[in-house]
Amino acid sequence: VGSELDVPLNQVDLLLDLEGLERMPGHLASKEKLVKYLMEDLVNTKHSAFRTVILVGSSVPPIVGKEFAKAPYRGKRVEMHVWKELRSRPGMAELRYGDYGVITPYQNEGNGSGRPPSRIRLSTPGEIISYRGEPREDHRPVCQKVCEDRAIYGQTDSWGRKETIKYAKGFGSAGNARKWVARDTNMHIESTLQHLSDLTGDYDVEGQSFESELWEQKDLMVTP
């Protein structure tokens, strides 16, 4: 790549994109197999020559069906487990982490009409947890279910977390699907950054306050 672009490799970032883990071929469909495959690949590509190497993937399911309206979907956050294992290997301490947030890499907004089901997605260091309400159910019962799950209290004290807890207690407006995704995404980003900071000590993370809308947040104050 470097020779074709006439750019030295130490100015090139290598992105290893696993995309959606649910579509991973059977011979790679486990943490152990993925780690082995990626280690071989990284050795063969002389990864240390690149400016940065970033592992990206998503364990967010493409669909959370009606069967999860009463009890949440819980699935392993495989990309996080793979990244942790790779990073512990010799010469891999600089491997960086990335993901797709709270949506699947194959997200399709579609052109259909109708009110979507209420959803709240929580990200913990080891799991993706997805709550779903019925299509015409108010968002408040879903928020209340989430607030009964101790995982919400393990989230960084972000705008998204505060809004979810506030609405569960009967305050404020539910907003629309766009705002639900914003809350979930905000919780995911801030909690993931805090976890990575706790794990590696590479960054100091400080959430920035804003008045009412996620879009007003300009910086997460992430510093090396």
Accessible surface in RSA format (square Angstrom, percent):
REM  Atomic radii and reference values for relative SASA: ProtOr
REM  Chains: A
REM  Algorithm: Lee & Richards
REM  Probe-radius: 1.40
REM  Slices: 20
REM RES _ NUM      All-atoms   Total-Side   Main-Chain    Non-polar    All polar
REM                ABS   REL    ABS   REL    ABS   REL    ABS   REL    ABS   REL
RES VAL A   1   113.26  74.5  82.22  74.4  31.04  74.8  82.38  71.6  30.88  83.7
RES GLY A   2     6.73   8.3   0.00   N/A   6.73   8.3   4.30  11.8   2.43   5.4
RES SER A   3   107.29  90.7  71.32  95.2  35.97  82.9  59.06 125.8  48.23  67.6
RES GLU A   4   153.39  88.1 116.27  88.0  37.13  88.4  43.60  84.3 109.79  89.6
RES LEU A   5   116.45  64.9  96.33  68.9  20.12  50.6 100.68  70.7  15.77  42.4
RES ASP A   6   131.72  92.3 111.11 110.6  20.61  48.7  32.28  76.0  99.44  99.2
RES VAL A   7    49.64  32.7  45.00  40.7   4.64  11.2  46.33  40.3   3.30   9.0
RES PRO A   8    72.26  52.7  59.58  54.3  12.68  46.1  71.40  58.9   0.86   5.3
RES LEU A   9    63.74  35.5  58.11  41.6   5.63  14.2  58.11  40.8   5.63  15.2
RES ASN A  10    98.94  68.2  87.33  84.4  11.60  27.9  29.05  69.9  69.89  67.6
RES GLN A  11   105.79  59.2  94.29  68.9  11.50  27.4  21.09  44.9  84.70  64.2
RES VAL A  12    24.23  15.9  21.21  19.2   3.02   7.3  24.23  21.1   0.00   0.0
RES ASP A  13    64.51  45.2  42.96  42.8  21.56  51.0  14.70  34.6  49.82  49.7
RES LEU A  14    36.22  20.2  35.46  25.4   0.76   1.9  36.22  25.4   0.00   0.0
RES LEU A  15   102.07  56.8  79.28  56.7  22.78  57.3  79.28  55.7  22.78  61.3
RES LEU A  16    22.21  12.4  18.12  13.0   4.09  10.3  22.21  15.6   0.00   0.0
RES ASP A  17    63.37  44.4  34.71  34.6  28.66  67.8  16.14  38.0  47.23  47.1
RES LEU A  18    22.99  12.8  13.06   9.3   9.93  25.0  16.52  11.6   6.47  17.4
RES GLU A  19    80.25  46.1  80.25  60.7   0.00   0.0   9.63  18.6  70.62  57.7
RES GLY A  20     1.47   1.8   0.00   N/A   1.47   1.8   0.00   0.0   1.47   3.3
RES LEU A  21    21.78  12.1  10.67   7.6  11.11  27.9  10.99   7.7  10.79  29.0
RES GLU A  22    82.17  47.2  40.72  30.8  41.45  98.7  51.96 100.5  30.22  24.7
RES ARG A  23   150.17  63.1 122.34  62.4  27.83  66.3  48.93  66.9 101.24  61.4
RES MET A  24    29.91  15.5  15.20  10.1  14.71  35.0   8.38   7.1  21.53  28.5
RES PRO A  25    67.64  49.3  56.22  51.3  11.42  41.5  67.64  55.8   0.00   0.0
RES GLY A  26    60.53  74.7   0.00   N/A  60.53  74.7  38.34 105.2  22.20  49.7
RES HIS A  27   125.43  68.6 108.37  75.3  17.06  43.6  86.31  89.0  39.12  45.5
RES LEU A  28    18.29  10.2  18.29  13.1   0.00   0.0  18.29  12.8   0.00   0.0
RES ALA A  29    66.03  60.7  33.87  52.3  32.16  73.2  40.87  57.6  25.15  66.6
RES SER A  30    39.60  33.5  28.38  37.9  11.22  25.9  36.59  77.9   3.01   4.2
RES LYS A  31    71.75  35.0  66.89  41.0   4.86  11.6  24.39  22.0  47.36  50.5
RES GLU A  32   117.17  67.3 107.85  81.6   9.32  22.2  67.59 130.7  49.58  40.5
RES LYS A  33   103.70  50.6  99.33  60.9   4.37  10.4  60.21  54.2  43.49  46.3
RES LEU A  34     2.44   1.4   2.44   1.7   0.00   0.0   2.44   1.7   0.00   0.0
RES VAL A  35     3.01   2.0   3.01   2.7   0.00   0.0   3.01   2.6   0.00   0.0
RES LYS A  36   133.42  65.1 127.74  78.4   5.68  13.5 100.08  90.1  33.34  35.5
RES TYR A  37   106.21  49.6 103.25  58.7   2.96   7.7  61.99  46.6  44.22  54.5
RES LEU A  38     5.17   2.9   5.17   3.7   0.00   0.0   5.17   3.6   0.00   0.0
RES MET A  39    34.15  17.7  33.99  22.5   0.16   0.4  34.15  29.0   0.00   0.0
RES GLU A  40    85.98  49.4  80.57  61.0   5.42  12.9  41.01  79.3  44.97  36.7
RES ASP A  41    51.31  35.9  48.73  48.5   2.58   6.1   3.72   8.8  47.59  47.5
RES LEU A  42     1.06   0.6   0.79   0.6   0.27   0.7   1.06   0.7   0.00   0.0
RES VAL A  43    94.88  62.4  83.16  75.3  11.72  28.2  86.29  75.0   8.59  23.3
RES ASN A  44   118.29  81.6  87.77  84.8  30.52  73.5  26.90  64.7  91.39  88.3
RES THR A  45    56.87  40.5  42.49  43.1  14.39  34.3  48.66  65.4   8.21  12.4
RES LYS A  46   156.72  76.5 149.59  91.8   7.13  17.0  99.01  89.1  57.71  61.5
RES HIS A  47    33.21  18.2  32.03  22.3   1.18   3.0  29.65  30.6   3.56   4.1
RES SER A  48   101.35  85.6  68.84  91.9  32.52  74.9  46.08  98.1  55.28  77.4
RES ALA A  49    40.71  37.4  25.98  40.1  14.73  33.5  37.03  52.2   3.68   9.7
RES PHE A  50    30.88  15.4  18.29  11.3  12.59  32.8  18.29  11.1  12.59  36.0
RES ARG A  51   140.12  58.8 112.57  57.4  27.55  65.6  46.79  63.9  93.33  56.6
RES THR A  52    23.04  16.4  17.31  17.6   5.73  13.6  21.01  28.2   2.03   3.1
RES VAL A  53    12.32   8.1  10.45   9.5   1.87   4.5  10.45   9.1   1.87   5.1
RES ILE A  54    41.50  23.6  41.50  30.9   0.00   0.0  41.50  29.9   0.00   0.0
RES LEU A  55     0.99   0.6   0.58   0.4   0.41   1.0   0.58   0.4   0.41   1.1
RES VAL A  56    17.21  11.3  17.04  15.4   0.16   0.4  17.21  14.9   0.00   0.0
RES GLY A  57     0.00   0.0   0.00   N/A   0.00   0.0   0.00   0.0   0.00   0.0
RES SER A  58     2.00   1.7   0.85   1.1   1.15   2.7   1.75   3.7   0.25   0.3
RES SER A  59    13.59  11.5   3.88   5.2   9.70  22.3   6.68  14.2   6.90   9.7
RES VAL A  60    11.00   7.2  10.95   9.9   0.05   0.1  10.95   9.5   0.05   0.1
RES PRO A  61    20.84  15.2  12.57  11.5   8.26  30.0  14.85  12.3   5.98  37.2
RES PRO A  62    68.77  50.1  45.18  41.2  23.60  85.8  45.18  37.3  23.60 146.7
RES ILE A  63   139.72  79.5 120.27  89.6  19.45  46.9 124.76  89.8  14.96  40.6
RES VAL A  64    10.60   7.0   8.17   7.4   2.43   5.9   8.26   7.2   2.34   6.3
RES GLY A  65    16.07  19.8   0.00   N/A  16.07  19.8  14.14  38.8   1.93   4.3
RES LYS A  66   141.94  69.2 130.91  80.3  11.03  26.3  73.76  66.4  68.18  72.6
RES GLU A  67   131.51  75.5  96.32  72.9  35.19  83.8  62.81 121.5  68.70  56.1
RES PHE A  68    56.33  28.2  54.60  33.8   1.72   4.5  54.60  33.1   1.72   4.9
RES ALA A  69    11.85  10.9   9.23  14.2   2.63   6.0   9.23  13.0   2.63   7.0
RES LYS A  70   196.28  95.8 169.03 103.7  27.25  64.9 113.81 102.4  82.47  87.8
RES ALA A  71    59.22  54.5  58.17  89.8   1.06   2.4  58.94  83.0   0.28   0.7
RES PRO A  72    31.23  22.8  19.71  18.0  11.52  41.9  19.91  16.4  11.31  70.3
RES TYR A  73    50.29  23.5  50.17  28.5   0.12   0.3  28.75  21.6  21.54  26.6
RES ARG A  74   115.74  48.6  87.35  44.5  28.38  67.6  40.39  55.2  75.34  45.7
RES GLY A  75    12.65  15.6   0.00   N/A  12.65  15.6  12.65  34.7   0.00   0.0
RES LYS A  76   153.99  75.1 142.37  87.4  11.63  27.7  84.74  76.3  69.25  73.8
RES ARG A  77     3.09   1.3   3.09   1.6   0.00   0.0   0.00   0.0   3.09   1.9
RES VAL A  78    35.75  23.5  35.22  31.9   0.53   1.3  35.75  31.1   0.00   0.0
RES GLU A  79     3.78   2.2   3.78   2.9   0.00   0.0   0.72   1.4   3.06   2.5
RES MET A  80     0.02   0.0   0.02   0.0   0.00   0.0   0.02   0.0   0.00   0.0
RES HIS A  81    56.57  30.9  53.53  37.2   3.04   7.8  36.89  38.0  19.68  22.9
RES VAL A  82     0.00   0.0   0.00   0.0   0.00   0.0   0.00   0.0   0.00   0.0
RES TRP A  83     6.24   2.5   6.24   3.0   0.00   0.0   6.24   3.3   0.00   0.0
RES LYS A  84    59.42  29.0  51.59  31.7   7.83  18.6  32.20  29.0  27.22  29.0
RES GLU A  85    53.34  30.6  51.15  38.7   2.18   5.2   8.97  17.4  44.37  36.2
RES LEU A  86     0.00   0.0   0.00   0.0   0.00   0.0   0.00   0.0   0.00   0.0
RES ARG A  87    53.29  22.4  45.19  23.0   8.10  19.3   6.91   9.4  46.38  28.1
RES SER A  88    83.50  70.6  44.84  59.8  38.66  89.0  49.25 104.9  34.25  48.0
RES ARG A  89    84.32  35.4  80.06  40.8   4.26  10.1  18.77  25.7  65.55  39.7
RES PRO A  90   124.22  90.5 100.79  91.9  23.43  85.2 112.71  93.1  11.51  71.5
RES GLY A  91    70.35  86.8   0.00   N/A  70.35  86.8  41.67 114.3  28.68  64.2
RES MET A  92     3.38   1.7   1.77   1.2   1.61   3.8   3.19   2.7   0.19   0.3
RES ALA A  93    55.65  51.2  53.94  83.2   1.71   3.9  53.94  76.0   1.71   4.5
RES GLU A  94   149.96  86.1 140.69 106.4   9.28  22.1  69.68 134.8  80.28  65.5
RES LEU A  95     6.83   3.8   0.23   0.2   6.61  16.6   2.19   1.5   4.64  12.5
RES ARG A  96   119.29  50.1 115.28  58.8   4.01   9.5  26.81  36.6  92.48  56.0
RES TYR A  97    29.47  13.8   4.73   2.7  24.74  64.4   4.73   3.6  24.74  30.5
RES GLY A  98    16.99  21.0   0.00   N/A  16.99  21.0  16.91  46.4   0.08   0.2
RES ASP A  99    40.44  28.3  12.85  12.8  27.59  65.2   2.80   6.6  37.65  37.5
RES TYR A 100    68.39  31.9  51.98  29.6  16.41  42.7  50.33  37.8  18.06  22.3
RES GLY A 101    15.11  18.6   0.00   N/A  15.11  18.6  10.67  29.3   4.44   9.9
RES VAL A 102     3.61   2.4   1.25   1.1   2.35   5.7   2.25   2.0   1.36   3.7
RES ILE A 103    61.75  35.1  60.11  44.8   1.64   4.0  61.75  44.5   0.00   0.0
RES THR A 104     7.71   5.5   6.27   6.4   1.44   3.4   6.27   8.4   1.44   2.2
RES PRO A 105    33.83  24.7   3.28   3.0  30.55 111.1   5.07   4.2  28.76 178.8
RES TYR A 106    64.40  30.1  41.97  23.9  22.44  58.4  44.26  33.3  20.14  24.8
RES GLN A 107    83.09  46.5  54.59  39.9  28.49  67.8  12.44  26.5  70.64  53.6
RES ASN A 108   129.09  89.0  99.73  96.4  29.37  70.7  29.49  71.0  99.60  96.3
RES GLU A 109   148.37  85.2 116.66  88.3  31.72  75.5  64.61 125.0  83.76  68.4
RES GLY A 110    46.60  57.5   0.00   N/A  46.60  57.5  27.48  75.4  19.12  42.8
RES ASN A 111   161.70 111.5 122.31 118.2  39.40  94.9  40.64  97.8 121.06 117.0
RES GLY A 112    78.61  96.9   0.00   N/A  78.61  96.9  42.42 116.4  36.19  81.1
RES SER A 113   120.64 101.9  80.15 107.0  40.49  93.3  51.24 109.1  69.40  97.2
RES GLY A 114    65.45  80.7   0.00   N/A  65.45  80.7  36.19  99.3  29.26  65.5
RES ARG A 115   113.79  47.8  92.42  47.1  21.37  50.9  39.47  53.9  74.32  45.0
RES PRO A 116    53.98  39.3  48.21  43.9   5.76  21.0  53.98  44.6   0.00   0.0
RES PRO A 117    18.67  13.6  17.61  16.1   1.06   3.9  17.61  14.5   1.06   6.6
RES SER A 118     0.41   0.3   0.41   0.5   0.00   0.0   0.00   0.0   0.41   0.6
RES ARG A 119    71.64  30.1  71.59  36.5   0.05   0.1   8.21  11.2  63.42  38.4
RES ILE A 120     2.67   1.5   2.67   2.0   0.00   0.0   2.67   1.9   0.00   0.0
RES ARG A 121    29.25  12.3  28.48  14.5   0.77   1.8   7.80  10.7  21.45  13.0
RES LEU A 122     0.70   0.4   0.00   0.0   0.70   1.8   0.26   0.2   0.44   1.2
RES SER A 123     4.27   3.6   1.33   1.8   2.94   6.8   0.00   0.0   4.27   6.0
RES THR A 124    26.76  19.0  24.98  25.3   1.79   4.3  22.24  29.9   4.52   6.8
RES PRO A 125    58.93  42.9  58.45  53.3   0.47   1.7  58.68  48.5   0.24   1.5
RES GLY A 126    22.31  27.5   0.00   N/A  22.31  27.5  17.17  47.1   5.15  11.5
RES GLU A 127    56.85  32.6  56.85  43.0   0.00   0.0  19.34  37.4  37.51  30.6
RES ILE A 128     5.24   3.0   5.24   3.9   0.00   0.0   5.24   3.8   0.00   0.0
RES ILE A 129     1.00   0.6   1.00   0.7   0.00   0.0   1.00   0.7   0.00   0.0
RES SER A 130     1.97   1.7   1.97   2.6   0.00   0.0   0.98   2.1   0.99   1.4
RES TYR A 131    15.16   7.1  15.16   8.6   0.00   0.0   8.68   6.5   6.49   8.0
RES ARG A 132    21.55   9.1  19.70  10.0   1.85   4.4   0.01   0.0  21.55  13.1
RES GLY A 133     0.35   0.4   0.00   N/A   0.35   0.4   0.35   1.0   0.00   0.0
RES GLU A 134    75.88  43.6  75.88  57.4   0.00   0.0  48.00  92.8  27.88  22.8
RES PRO A 135    44.62  32.5  44.36  40.4   0.26   1.0  44.36  36.6   0.26   1.6
RES ARG A 136   196.92  82.7 175.92  89.7  21.00  50.0  68.38  93.5 128.54  77.9
RES GLU A 137    47.35  27.2  38.36  29.0   8.99  21.4  22.64  43.8  24.71  20.2
RES ASP A 138    66.90  46.9  60.58  60.3   6.32  14.9  31.65  74.5  35.25  35.2
RES HIS A 139     1.85   1.0   1.79   1.2   0.05   0.1   0.00   0.0   1.85   2.1
RES ARG A 140    63.76  26.8  63.76  32.5   0.00   0.0  19.21  26.3  44.55  27.0
RES PRO A 141    44.49  32.4  42.82  39.0   1.66   6.1  43.51  35.9   0.98   6.1
RES VAL A 142     0.06   0.0   0.06   0.1   0.00   0.0   0.06   0.1   0.00   0.0
RES CYS A 143     0.29   0.2   0.29   0.3   0.00   0.0   0.00   0.0   0.29   0.3
RES GLN A 144    76.23  42.6  74.21  54.2   2.02   4.8  22.33  47.5  53.90  40.9
RES LYS A 145    61.30  29.9  58.03  35.6   3.27   7.8  48.44  43.6  12.86  13.7
RES VAL A 146     0.00   0.0   0.00   0.0   0.00   0.0   0.00   0.0   0.00   0.0
RES CYS A 147    24.87  18.8  15.03  16.8   9.84  23.1  14.54  36.8  10.32  11.1
RES GLU A 148   149.92  86.1 110.89  83.9  39.04  92.9  50.32  97.3  99.61  81.3
RES ASP A 149    13.79   9.7   7.05   7.0   6.75  16.0   9.17  21.6   4.62   4.6
RES ARG A 150   214.40  90.0 202.29 103.1  12.11  28.8  75.69 103.4 138.71  84.1
RES ALA A 151    14.81  13.6   5.94   9.2   8.87  20.2  14.22  20.0   0.59   1.6
RES ILE A 152     0.00   0.0   0.00   0.0   0.00   0.0   0.00   0.0   0.00   0.0
RES TYR A 153   114.37  53.4  90.94  51.7  23.43  61.0  71.72  53.9  42.65  52.6
RES GLY A 154    68.10  84.0   0.00   N/A  68.10  84.0  36.30  99.6  31.80  71.2
RES GLN A 155    11.75   6.6   2.83   2.1   8.92  21.2   0.10   0.2  11.65   8.8
RES THR A 156    38.74  27.6  28.93  29.3   9.80  23.4  34.55  46.4   4.19   6.3
RES ASP A 157    88.19  61.8  68.37  68.1  19.82  46.9  31.43  74.0  56.76  56.6
RES SER A 158     3.02   2.6   0.00   0.0   3.02   7.0   3.02   6.4   0.00   0.0
RES TRP A 159    27.38  11.0  18.88   9.1   8.50  20.0  21.35  11.4   6.04   9.8
RES GLY A 160     0.00   0.0   0.00   N/A   0.00   0.0   0.00   0.0   0.00   0.0
RES ARG A 161    38.31  16.1  38.31  19.5   0.00   0.0   0.78   1.1  37.53  22.7
RES LYS A 162   111.60  54.4 106.61  65.4   4.99  11.9  57.97  52.2  53.63  57.1
RES GLU A 163    25.01  14.4  24.69  18.7   0.32   0.8   0.28   0.5  24.72  20.2
RES THR A 164     2.17   1.5   2.17   2.2   0.00   0.0   0.00   0.0   2.17   3.3
RES ILE A 165    24.25  13.8  24.25  18.1   0.00   0.0  24.25  17.5   0.00   0.0
RES LYS A 166    88.71  43.3  84.37  51.8   4.34  10.3  49.34  44.4  39.36  41.9
RES TYR A 167    11.28   5.3  11.28   6.4   0.00   0.0   2.64   2.0   8.64  10.7
RES ALA A 168    11.47  10.5   4.15   6.4   7.32  16.7   4.27   6.0   7.19  19.1
RES LYS A 169   148.44  72.4 117.17  71.9  31.26  74.4  74.71  67.2  73.73  78.5
RES GLY A 170    42.27  52.1   0.00   N/A  42.27  52.1  16.21  44.5  26.06  58.4
RES PHE A 171   126.23  63.2 123.53  76.5   2.70   7.0 126.14  76.5   0.08   0.2
RES GLY A 172    54.31  67.0   0.00   N/A  54.31  67.0  28.04  77.0  26.27  58.8
RES SER A 173    82.34  69.6  66.12  88.2  16.23  37.4  49.32 105.0  33.02  46.3
RES ALA A 174    16.46  15.1  13.25  20.4   3.21   7.3  13.25  18.7   3.21   8.5
RES GLY A 175    36.99  45.6   0.00   N/A  36.99  45.6  19.75  54.2  17.24  38.6
RES ASN A 176    89.87  62.0  84.75  81.9   5.12  12.3  36.64  88.2  53.24  51.5
RES ALA A 177    36.96  34.0  32.87  50.7   4.09   9.3  33.10  46.6   3.85  10.2
RES ARG A 178   154.06  64.7 141.41  72.1  12.65  30.1  61.84  84.5  92.22  55.9
RES LYS A 179    43.43  21.2  43.10  26.4   0.33   0.8  15.79  14.2  27.64  29.4
RES TRP A 180    11.93   4.8  11.18   5.4   0.75   1.8  11.88   6.3   0.04   0.1
RES VAL A 181    55.48  36.5  55.48  50.2   0.00   0.0  55.48  48.2   0.00   0.0
RES ALA A 182     3.65   3.4   0.54   0.8   3.11   7.1   3.37   4.7   0.28   0.7
RES ARG A 183     3.76   1.6   3.76   1.9   0.00   0.0   2.77   3.8   0.99   0.6
RES ASP A 184     1.79   1.3   1.69   1.7   0.11   0.3   0.00   0.0   1.79   1.8
RES THR A 185    35.62  25.3  35.62  36.1   0.00   0.0  29.95  40.2   5.67   8.6
RES ASN A 186     3.72   2.6   2.39   2.3   1.33   3.2   1.33   3.2   2.39   2.3
RES MET A 187     0.66   0.3   0.65   0.4   0.01   0.0   0.66   0.6   0.00   0.0
RES HIS A 188     5.68   3.1   4.99   3.5   0.69   1.8   4.93   5.1   0.75   0.9
RES ILE A 189    70.36  40.0  68.04  50.7   2.32   5.6  70.28  50.6   0.08   0.2
RES GLU A 190     8.50   4.9   8.42   6.4   0.08   0.2   0.67   1.3   7.83   6.4
RES SER A 191    13.12  11.1   7.81  10.4   5.31  12.2   8.42  17.9   4.70   6.6
RES THR A 192    11.36   8.1   9.93  10.1   1.43   3.4  11.07  14.9   0.29   0.4
RES LEU A 193    38.77  21.6  37.66  26.9   1.11   2.8  37.66  26.4   1.11   3.0
RES GLN A 194    59.02  33.0  59.02  43.1   0.00   0.0  23.66  50.4  35.36  26.8
RES HIS A 195    32.07  17.5  29.15  20.3   2.92   7.5  22.80  23.5   9.27  10.8
RES LEU A 196    21.86  12.2  21.86  15.6   0.00   0.0  21.86  15.4   0.00   0.0
RES SER A 197    13.11  11.1   9.53  12.7   3.58   8.3   0.00   0.0  13.11  18.4
RES ASP A 198   105.57  73.9  68.93  68.6  36.64  86.6  31.88  75.0  73.69  73.5
RES LEU A 199    86.68  48.3  55.49  39.7  31.20  78.4  60.10  42.2  26.59  71.5
RES THR A 200    32.11  22.8   4.27   4.3  27.84  66.4   7.65  10.3  24.46  37.0
RES GLY A 201    64.52  79.6   0.00   N/A  64.52  79.6  31.64  86.8  32.88  73.6
RES ASP A 202    67.30  47.1  51.86  51.6  15.45  36.5  16.96  39.9  50.35  50.2
RES TYR A 203    69.45  32.4  64.06  36.4   5.39  14.0  44.29  33.3  25.17  31.0
RES ASP A 204   106.76  74.8 103.08 102.6   3.68   8.7  30.42  71.6  76.34  76.1
RES VAL A 205    29.76  19.6   4.49   4.1  25.28  60.9   4.76   4.1  25.01  67.8
RES GLU A 206   112.68  64.7 108.81  82.3   3.87   9.2  36.19  70.0  76.49  62.5
RES GLY A 207    40.74  50.2   0.00   N/A  40.74  50.2  11.76  32.3  28.98  64.9
RES GLN A 208    67.65  37.8  59.14  43.2   8.51  20.3  23.67  50.4  43.98  33.4
RES SER A 209   105.95  89.5  80.66 107.6  25.28  58.2  53.08 113.0  52.87  74.1
RES PHE A 210    36.54  18.3   7.14   4.4  29.40  76.5  17.77  10.8  18.77  53.7
RES GLU A 211   162.03  93.0 132.96 100.6  29.06  69.2  52.41 101.4 109.62  89.5
RES SER A 212    61.34  51.8  54.68  73.0   6.67  15.4  42.71  90.9  18.63  26.1
RES GLU A 213    59.64  34.2  59.64  45.1   0.00   0.0  24.50  47.4  35.14  28.7
RES LEU A 214    24.42  13.6  22.12  15.8   2.30   5.8  22.12  15.5   2.30   6.2
RES TRP A 215   129.80  52.1  98.71  47.8  31.09  73.0 103.04  54.9  26.77  43.4
RES GLU A 216    76.58  44.0  62.67  47.4  13.91  33.1  39.78  76.9  36.80  30.0
RES GLN A 217    33.13  18.5  11.98   8.8  21.14  50.3   5.61  11.9  27.52  20.9
RES LYS A 218   185.96  90.7 148.85  91.3  37.10  88.3  98.51  88.7  87.45  93.1
RES ASP A 219    70.05  49.1  64.03  63.7   6.02  14.2  18.99  44.7  51.06  50.9
RES LEU A 220    32.92  18.3  28.36  20.3   4.56  11.5  28.36  19.9   4.56  12.3
RES MET A 221    80.80  41.8  75.89  50.2   4.91  11.7  68.70  58.4  12.11  16.0
RES VAL A 222    55.63  36.6  32.88  29.8  22.74  54.8  32.88  28.6  22.74  61.7
RES THR A 223    66.64  47.4  66.54  67.5   0.10   0.2  56.40  75.8  10.23  15.5
RES PRO A 224   145.06 105.7  99.10  90.3  45.97 167.1 116.15  95.9  28.92 179.7
END  Absolute sums over single chains surface
CHAIN  1 A    12668.3       9916.4       2751.9       6887.5       5780.7
END  Absolute sums over all chains
TOTAL         12668.3       9916.4       2751.9       6887.5       5780.7
